[in-house]
């Protein structure tokens, strides 16, 4: 699992590496440059233009230029902000000048004549230190880079992207590859900055892990090893009851598909038994759609579950290990009342999704009487309704908004979207990197809710179940994309890919 740092946290880590471990800053700069050189070699570049700013990011670029020269690769260094270097960057500037490397001082009159014959551009202009808008010559250079057809590698973070929040105040380099050092920077993963990074490579630069671990970081990117470590193991001498029993309360007239998708996804995640509580008139439809999952016809009113279903729900809750409330359940006063009954009586993890979240937004007092573990799975609009924020504020402050809500209400919150944010009740946050735009289709959220519920029923701690469910859901989406393409894949295709997603993790 990868840590995600603010610019200040990364500066602290660099400082401790120098002060505590005794690693000179010039060595860290050298290792950063070598990591970029390794990626440039992998890209098979033969003629490289390196755009250097005046700070340490520019120093990285000058060290990269030196190593490429020594490997026989054609290099031109473009001084974007002059040559007034100091510290470690000054050392690399003097070395490159003493080697008589090819250079160009960028001025108003020269910048349009850049890059004769280059097949790769390196962005080493600003790095993590930028605040506010890019202006002047640097802005012209970045606009030119973005309009060229030449691939771009950014050093640490694309210039113009703010490291802490991903903001782009004017322009930013649209990189094809970003090589970042020691840990992710927040701005690489938060939008709009995440749109500029291209493929991200996290490279070690010899900072000891104990120094990185000392820095108090509350945001992580989960990886396959983390998921594999937390997936419950199966035993040879076991039966279906050992792998979790799920109750799904969902479905209404015209929306039976949502509950079916959740049920099928739960079964694909290794759950032993799945029961779908459905309005009784819809039972024939559910039984026709589902083979492995069981149905439980319940009292209804106008195509929705009715309050008379209360006692049957309480009875079924006693027999299951996790409950999912919401997929396709619809909106009615009875649905709201049933959610209140569930939350007041549940002793098992409850996952609330879709119209279950709508009901909760109308009755936030239900949380006061709730003593069970909760997982909420809203998209931005559902979360805005639930939290009282507007959707634009939510999208612009995904980490802070979800973090505050999860801590205040002691829930695990899954704020869906590209780079879904999972927040634990203690404030720890996880930013997911799997998935693609082909998953933006009806039913995708129902699949995710079923997966998380199954993992919780199998005994995973609630936040771990949410993190693993989101990661595997995105991975299944990526597998479906490879097979069918983003335009043509469906939620059902994601379900069919869940087994392969697990195999990829376990292998």
N, C-alpha and C positions, 0 to 999 in steps of 0.2 A: 504494500500500500504506500502511495506517495504522499508526502506532505505538500501542502499548498501554503506559500508564505506571502506576506506583505513585503514591500520593499524594505521597510524598517527591520523586519524579522530577518531578512536575508543579509542586511548589513550587519546585524548583530552576530549572525552565524559566521560571516567572513571575519569580523573583528575577533571573535573568540578563537577562530582557527589560527589567526596570527598571534594573538596574545597567549592563549592557553596551550595550543599545540605547537607554537613556534614556527608555523609555516609562513614564510615571507609572502607578502602580497604579490610580488613578481612571479612566485611559483604558482599561485592560484591563477594569475592571468595567463601564464604559460600553459597550464593544464586546460584552461577554458579554450584557448586558441587551438590546442591539439585536438580537443573534442570536435571543434568545428572543422578542422582540417580532415579529420577522419570521415566526417559526413560529406565534405566536398569531394574527397577521393571516391567515395561510394557513388556520388553523382556523376563521376567520370568527367568532371569539368577540365577543360584544357586552357581556357583563357578567362581569367577572373578579374572583375572590377570590384574593388573594395572601397566602400564609402565610409570614411572615418570622421566621427565627431571629435570633440576636444577632450572628452572625459575618458574614464576607464573603458567604456565600450569601444571608443576609438583605439585605445591601447590594445584591446583584444584584437581589433581588426589589423593593426600593424604587426602584431605577433603572428597572426594568420598569414599575412602577406609574406613574412620572412620564411615561414615553413613551406609555403607553396613554392616560393622561389627555389628553395633547396631541393625540392622534388621535381624541378624542371618544368613547373607549370607557369605559363605566362601570367603576370600579375601587373595591374596598375592600381595604385592607391590614389583615391580622390579625397583631398582635404576639404571637407564641406564647411568647416567652421574655423578655418585658419590652422596654424601650427603652434599655438601657444599651449603646449602640453606641460604637465608637471607630474611629479611622483613616478609611479610605475609606468604610466603611459608615456612619460618623457623618455624613459629608458628605452622602450620599444621603438619610439620615434627615432631616437639617435642611432639605434642599431640598424634600422631599415635604411636610414639616410646614408649611413656609413657603408652599407652594402650596395649603394647606388641603385636602389630599387626604383622602378619607374613610378613617377608621381604626377599629379595634376592638381594645382590649387584652384578650387572652384570659385569663380567670380561671376558677376552678372554677365560678363562677355564670353565666358568659356563653357558654361554648364550645358548648353545645347549641343556641344561637340563631343559629348561623352561616348565612351564604350565602343570604340572600333573593334569589332570582332569578338567581343566577350560572349561566352556561352553561359555564364553565371555571374550574378551580382550578389555581393555580400553587403548587408545593411548593418553597419557598426556605428551608427550616427549618435543615437541618444541612450538606448538601453532603458534601465528602470528609473533613471533619475528625472525624466521629463515631468513637468507640471504645466498644465495649460496648453495653449494652442501652439502648433509649429508655425513659424513665420519665416519670411525672407527667403534666402537661398535654399535653406533646408527644405522649405515647403516646395519650392520649384523642383528640387532634386527628387523628392518623394513622389510628386505628381508624375515626373518623367519616368521614374522606375515603374510605377503602377501602369503606365500606358505602354511600356515596352513589352515585347514578347519574350524577354529574357527571364528565365527563372531567378528567383530571389531567395537567398538564405539570410534570415535575421539572426543576429547574435543576442541571445538571452531573451529579448522580447522585441517585436516589431516596433521600430521607431515611430512615435506618435501615439502609441497605446499606453495609457497610464497603468502602472503596475498593480495598483491596489484595487481598482474597480473596473478596468477594461474600458474606461471612457476614451473617446476619440474627439478632441475638441475642434480639430480642423481637418487634418489629413493624417494618414498613417500608412506605413509600408504594408502592402498586401503580399505577404510572404508565401512562398511555396513550402518552405521548411523553416522551423524555428528551433535552434539548439539552445536550450536553457540549462542553467547550471545548478546542480545539487538538489533542487526542488522546483516544483511548479511555482510560478508567480500567479497571483489571483487574476490579474488582468489577462492572462493567457486563456482563461477558462470562462470568464464572464463576458457577456455580450454588451456592446458590439465588438470588443477586443477579440473575442474568440473567432470572429469572422475573418480576422487578418492573419492568423497564425500559420495556416496550412498544417502540415504534419509536424507534431511536436516531438522532439527528442530530449529527454531528460538525461544529462550527462554528469557523471561524477567528476569532481576536480580535486580529489584527494583530501577533502574535508572529512575527518573521522566521524563515524555515525554518532558517537556519544555526544559530540558537539551539536550536531543537528537535533538530536533528541532533547537536548537541554532547553532549546527554544520552545516556549509554550505555543504550540500550534493547535488550532481547533478545527481546521479544515483539511480534509484528505480526499485523495482520489483512490477508490478501491481498485484492486487489480485481481487477476485470476487466482493468484496464490491466496489472497485474503478470502475470496469466496470459497475456494476449495477447502481451506482450513475450517470453515464454519458450517459447511454442509453436513448434516448428520449422516453417520455411516449406517449402512444396513447390516444386519446380522443374519447368519445362515439359519439359526433356529429362531424364527420369528413368524408372526402372522400379521394380517392386515391391520389389526387394531394397534400394532406397535408403531405404525407410521402416520398416525394422526387422523382424526375424524373431523371433517369440516361441515359446517352448516352454512348454507348460503340462503339468505332471505332476499328475494328479488323477483323480477318479472312482473309484468302487468300487461293488460291488453295492448297489443301492438309492439311490445318490447320483451318478448321471451328470449330473443337471441342473446341479450346481454348476460342473463343468468347462465345460459348454456355455455357461453364462451368462458365465463369464470370457472364453471364446473370442470370443463375439459382441461383448462389450463392448470387447475389444482391437481387433477389426476396426473397430468404429464410431469408435475413436479414431485412425484413419488408419494403423494398422499394416499393413505390406505382406504379411506371411505369418504365419499362426498354425497351429501344430501342437499337437495334444492327444495326449499319451502316456497311454494308457488300458489297463487290463487287457484282454487279447486277447478274452476271451469277451464283453466289452461293446462291442466294436468295431461290430457291426451297429447297436446302439442309438445310438451316437455318430454314425455315418454317416447314420442316418435323421434325427437332430436337426439336424446341421450341414451347411450347403451350402458356404459359402466357406472355412471352416477345414478343415485336413487332420487326419486321425487317424493315429496310429502305434500299432498293437497291440503290446503288450509282455507278456512272461512274467508269469504271475500265480499266486497261491496263495490259495485260499479267497475269491475275489472281490476281492483286493487285489493291487497290484503286488508281485512277488516280488523277492528279491535277484538272481535271474537276469536281471533287467532292467538291471542295472548297466552292462554294456558298451554296450548300445544307448543308454542315457541319456547316457553319456559321449560317444558318437559324435554324438548329436543336439545336445548342448551345444556342440560345436565349430562347429555350423552356425547358431547363433542368437545374438541380441544381448541377450536378457534371458530369464530363466526364472522362472516362477511355480510354486511348490511348495505344494500343499495343498488346493485346492478339491475337496471331496468325496473326498479320498484315503483317508479312514478311518484306523483305528488298529491297527497291528500292529508286531511286531518288525522285519519286513522294511521297512516304511515308515520306521521310525526309522533303520535301517541305510542305506537309500537316501538319506535326507536327509544323513547324515554323508558319504556319497560325493560328493553334489552340492557341499556346502560345502567339502570338502577340495580339490576339483578345479576349481571354477568360476573363470573369469576374466572373467565377465560379471556384471552386476547380478542378484541373486537376491532375489525377493520371496517371503516366507514368510507363509502365511495359514492360518487354520482348523486342521485337524489337523496341518499342518506345524508350527504353533506348539506343539501338544500334544507332538509328538515331540521338539521342541527343549527343552521344559520337562523332559523325562525325561533329556535328554542335553545339558546346557549346555556340556559339554566340547567339543562340535562347534565352538563359536565360536573356540576356541583355535587350531584348525587352519585356520581360514577366512581367505582372503586377498582375497575379492571384496567388492564393495559390497553391503550388505544393506539391505532395507526390510522391516520387520515391520508387520503390519496387525491388531493384536489389538483386541477389545473389552475391557471392564473385567475380565471374569472370566478371559479368556485371558491378559491381562497380569498379573493377580494370580498366576496359576499360573506364568507365566514369570519373574516378578520375586521371588516369594516373599512378596509383600505380600498382605493380604486385600483383597477387592473393595471393601469400604467405605472402607478407607484410600485405595485408588486413586481412587475417585470424589471423595473429599474433598480430595485433593491431586494433581489431574491434572497440573498443570504441573510441580511438583517431582518427582513420581514418575516421569513419563515423561522429564523432563530428566535426572535422575540416571542412569537406565538407558541412555539413548541415548549419553550421554557416556562411561559406563563401558565399554560394549561397542562403541562406534564404529559405531552403526547409525543409520539413519533410522527413527524410530518413529512410526507413525500410530496414536494412541490414539483409537479410534472412539467415537462418541457424539454427542449434540447439542452443537455447537461442538467438533468433532473437533480434537485437538491434534496437530500435526506437529512433531517435534523433530529437528533435524539433529545429526550427530555432534559438531559444535562447540558445541552448546548453544543455538543460535538456534531460536526456537520461533514457530510460526504457529498462529493460532486461527481456524478456518473458520466463516463465518457463513451459508453457504448450506445448504439442506436443510430437512426438515420431518419430523414424526412419521409420515407415511405411508411413510417409508423404513424404518421398523422392521418389516421383514418378511423372511422367509427368502429368501436369494438376493441381498439388497442388498450384502452384503459381498463376494460373489463378483464382482459387477459392478464394485465399486470396485477389487478386486485386479487384475482384467483391465485396467482403464483405466490404473492406475499402471504396470503392466508394459509396456503398449503405449507409453506416453510415455517410459519409460526405454529401451525398445528403439529408439525413434526418435532417441535421442541426448541427451535431456535429462539434466542432472545429477540424481542420485537424489533429493535433497530437493526440487528444483524439480518433478520428476515427481510426487512424492507430494503436494506442495501443489496443483499444477494438477489432478491426478487427483481429489483430495478436493473441490476447489472445483467442478469440472465435474460430478462425481457429484451433489453437492448441488443444483447448478443444474438438472441433468436431472430430479432429483426434484421440484424446484419447478415445472418445466414440466409434468411428469406430474400433479402435484397440481392445477394450474390446469385441466387438461383433464378429469381423472377424479375428483378429490377424494382426500383423505388415506385414507379408509376403503377405497377400491376400487382404488387403483393397486397394481401389482406390480413386481417386479424387472425383468420383461420390458418393462413400460411405461417404466421408466427407460432401458433400452437404446435403445428407440425414440426417446427424447427426447435422446439424446447429440448427435446431429447438430445439432439446434436449439440446444442449449447452446453448441456450438462456434460456430455462426453468430452467436448473441447476443454472444459474446465478440469475434469478429473484426469485427463491425460497429460 
